Amino acid sequence: MPPLRDRVKQVIPRQVTNRVRENLVDYGVRTSDRRPLPDFLIIGTKRGGTTSLWNYLIRHPLVPRLFPAWNTKSSHYFEENWRRGEAWYRSHFPTVRQREGLEGRHGGPVRVGEAAPLYMFHPLVAGRVAALMPSVRLIVLLRDPVERAYSHWKERRVNGVEPLDFAAALAAEPERTAGERDRLIAEPEYVSAPYDWYTYRARGRYLEHLAPWLERFDRSQFLFLPSEDLYRDARAAFRRTLQFLGLPPVELPDFTVHNRTHSAPLDPASRAELTEYYRPHNEALRQRLGLALDWPDRVA
């Protein structure tokens, strides 16, 4: 065991850091009446490029990061932290004065947002967002649901919360997640890890989860961006996003892919089964949104 003096040296910096963090959070809440609500949300999909797109956007001089600085891309207010209230949510965003300062320096409108891929999937979030921010702009990344499901499983494996192989995890999904959606609706402050972690198949039924959003928001408030477009040509997808948000164009020197996972290819049997499963869901989505979504399930 290290000498007492060395142990004290280790503990004191942690205590100071915790105190600073608490003070910053408290300051954000106390000044929440000066912090406008966000202009945009990236609401999904999980494993569809939301982290990459968010990191591209915050490199734009008119898109500030969340407050305090240790927050990454989301407050998780509308699903995980709903009980904390609006003042807590506002505390994550810049003040009017900070917005005006950025606009003065860079000569354009500030656009503030967050990225939370569970927002699209959670059954209560669309209603909560519509009640609080009816004019918000919504960015939806849509990835081939077969690839999305497999990528979701890979992430869970890497994070150490998925002991099953992919086929077994798909088979176990109904039992693992049984009743979780109903409980989220019945208990507004309930947080469900299984509903977030193990919904490999369910999350790919995109139209089912977009329906509450489409009922509450005008189509002009949405940008539907195929994830494959982002992967093929991130620069073009970034420009399209800036145009949607009303931001002046900027040229980024690079487009690093974030949260990429590597593994063996998806086995043919699972791919074939999922492709057939999603075929009617994907076709309904194409028809409803009027998007090409040129995924492998499409029949020529």
N, C-alpha and C positions, 0 to 999 in steps of 0.2 A: 504494500500500500504506500502511496506517495506521502511524504511528510505533510503535516497539517498545513504548513504555510503554503505549499503547492496546491493542496486541495482548496484552500480558501481562495487562492488566485483563480482557480477554475470556476468556482461557484459565483464569485462576485460579478464577473463579466456577464454571466447568464442572467443574474438578477437585474443588472443594469439594462441589458437588452430587453428583458421582459417588461421592465418598467417603461422603457421608451416606447415599446410597441403598444402597451396599454394607454399611454398618454396620447399617442397618435390616433388610435382608434377613438378615444374619448373626444379628442379635438375634432375629428371628422364628424362625429355625431352632434357635437355642440354647434358646429357651423353648417349643419345640414340644410337649414333654411336658405343658405346662400349657394347651394349646390343643385343645379338643375338636374332633372332626370335625364337618362341617356337618350341619344338620338337614334341609335340602332342597336339591334341584338342579332348575333349569329346564333340561331336556335338549333342547329343540327346540320348534319347528322353525326353521331359518334363514329369515329374512325373514318370520317369523310373529308378530312383536311381542315377542320375548324381551327386547330392550333396553328397550322402553317399560315392560313389566311389572316388570323388575328395578328400574328407576329409581323406579317407584311404590312398590315394596316398601321400598327403603332410605330412603324418606322417613318410614316408620313408625319411631317411637322405639325399638322393640324389635327392629329388623332392622339390625344394624351392617354397615358397609361392610367390604370386604376390607382386609387389612393387607399391606404398607404402603399409604398413601392413594392412591398413583398407580395402583394396580390398579383396573380399571374394574368388570367384572362376572364375570370368570373367571380362574382360575389356569391353565386348559387342562391340568391335570395328567393326566387320564385318557386324553388322546390325544397331546398334543404334548410334555408334560414328564414322562412316566411314568418315565423313567430317573432322575429326581431323587429319588425315594423319598418315603416317607410323612412323614418329618420336614419335608421341604420343603413338602409339601402342607399339613400342619397349620399351618405358619408363616403362612399367609394368613388365619387366623381368630382371633377374639379369645380371650384367656385366660379361664380360669374366673373369675378375679377381675373382669375387665371385664364378663363376663356378669352376675355377681352385682351389680355396681354398677348396670348398666342395669335389672335386675329390681327392685332396691331403689328406684331413682328413679321408675320408671314403673309399678310394681305389676303386672307380668305376666311371662309366660315370654319369654325371648329366643329368636329363631329365626334361625339363621345359615345362609347358603346361597351359591350362586353360579349363574350362568347361562351355559351353554355349548352353543349349538345344534348343534355337531358331535358332542356326546356321543351323541345318539340315533342318528346315522348311522354312527358309527365301529363296525366289527365287533367290536372287543375291549372296548369301554367297559362294556357291561352286565355282563360277567363280572367286570371289575375292580372296579366299584362294588359289586356284590353281595358280593364277597369281603371288601371293606373296610368297607362300610356297609350291611349287610343290612336295617336298619330305616329307611333314609333315605326321605323323602317326595319324590315325583317329579312335577314339573309339566310337562305336555306341551301346547304350543300347536300347533294343527293348522289350517293355512290351506288354502283351496281351492288344490290343487296347481298348477293352471294359472296362477293369479295369483302363487303363490309362485315358480314357475320364471321367470316374466317379471321379477319383482322381483329375484330372484337375479342374473339377467343384467344388469339395470340397475345393480345395485351393482358388479358386476365392471367394467362400462364406466366408471362414475364413478371407480373405483379404478385405472383405466388398465391392467388386465391382460386385457381382452377386446377384441381387435381386430375380431371377427366380428359381423355382425348376428345377431339372435336366431335366425332360421331356420337360418342357417349354423352357429351355435354348437350348436344342437340336433343337427344332422346330424353335427357333428364330435365330439360327446360320447363315443360309443363308442371311437373311436380315441384320443382324448385321455386317457381314463381306463382304457384296457385294461390289465388286470393289476394295477392299483393296489390294489384291495381284497384280492386274494390276497397281494400283497406285504406289506400291513399285517398280515395274519394270520401270515405266515411270519416276518416280521422285527418283533418287538414294539416296537422302539424307532424304527422307520421313521416318518417324517412325510411325508405326500403333499400337496403343494399342489394338483395336479390333482384329487385326490379331494375336496378342499374347494372349490376354485374352480369347476370346470367340470361338476359333477354336477347340472345344471339339471333334467333329466327324472328321473333316478334318485332324487333326494331326495324326490320326491312320492309314491313307492310306500311310504306310511307304514307299513302293516301289516308289510311285509317287514322294516323296520328296527326296529319295535317288538317283533317276535316274541321276540328274546332277552331283552328287558326283561320281557315278560309271562310268560315261562317262569321267571324268577328272583324276581319280586316279587309280593306279594299285590295284588290289585286295589285294596284299600283304601289302598294307598300311592300311588296315582296320582290326579292331577287332570288330566283331559283337558278342555282349554279351547279351543273354536273361536276362532281369531283374529278371525273376523268379529264374535263377541260382544264381544271386547275393543275392536274398532274402533267398534262401534255404541254401546256403553255401557260405557266404561272404568270408571266408578264401580261399576257392578254387578259387573263381572268382578273388580275389585279386592276388593270385599267378599267375593266367593265364594272368592278365593284366601286371604284372611285367615282365613276360617272353616276352610278346609282345613288351614291351618298351625296352627290353634289360637291365633291372635293376637286380641287385643281390637280391636274396630273403631275406626278413626280416619277422619276426614273430611279429604281433601286438597282444597286450594282449586282445583286445576286438574289436568288430565291431558294434559300436553304429549306429542305423538307424537314419538318419537325415530327417527332414521335413515330418515326418509321421503325417497323419491326421486320425482322428477317426470319424465315423458317423454310421448311420443305414446302413444296407446292401442295395445294389442296388436292386430296385424293379424288380420282375421277368419279367414284360412286357418290360421294357427298356432293360434289359439284353438280352432277346430273340430277340428283334428287332435289337440291335446292333450286336449281334453275327451273325445273318443272313446277315446283311449289310457288315460286314467285311470278311465274308467267302471267296469270290473270291479274295479280295485284299490280304488276308493272304496266300492263296494258291499260288498266283503269286509271293509273296515275298519268300516263301519257295523254290519255283522252281528256282528263280533267284539267291538266295544266297546259296542254297544247305544246308539249316539249318532245323533242326527238328521242332523247335518252337512249342512245344507241348501245344498249347493253346486249350481251350474248343471247339473252332469252328471246329477243325479238325475232319473229318469223318474217322472212322477207316476203 
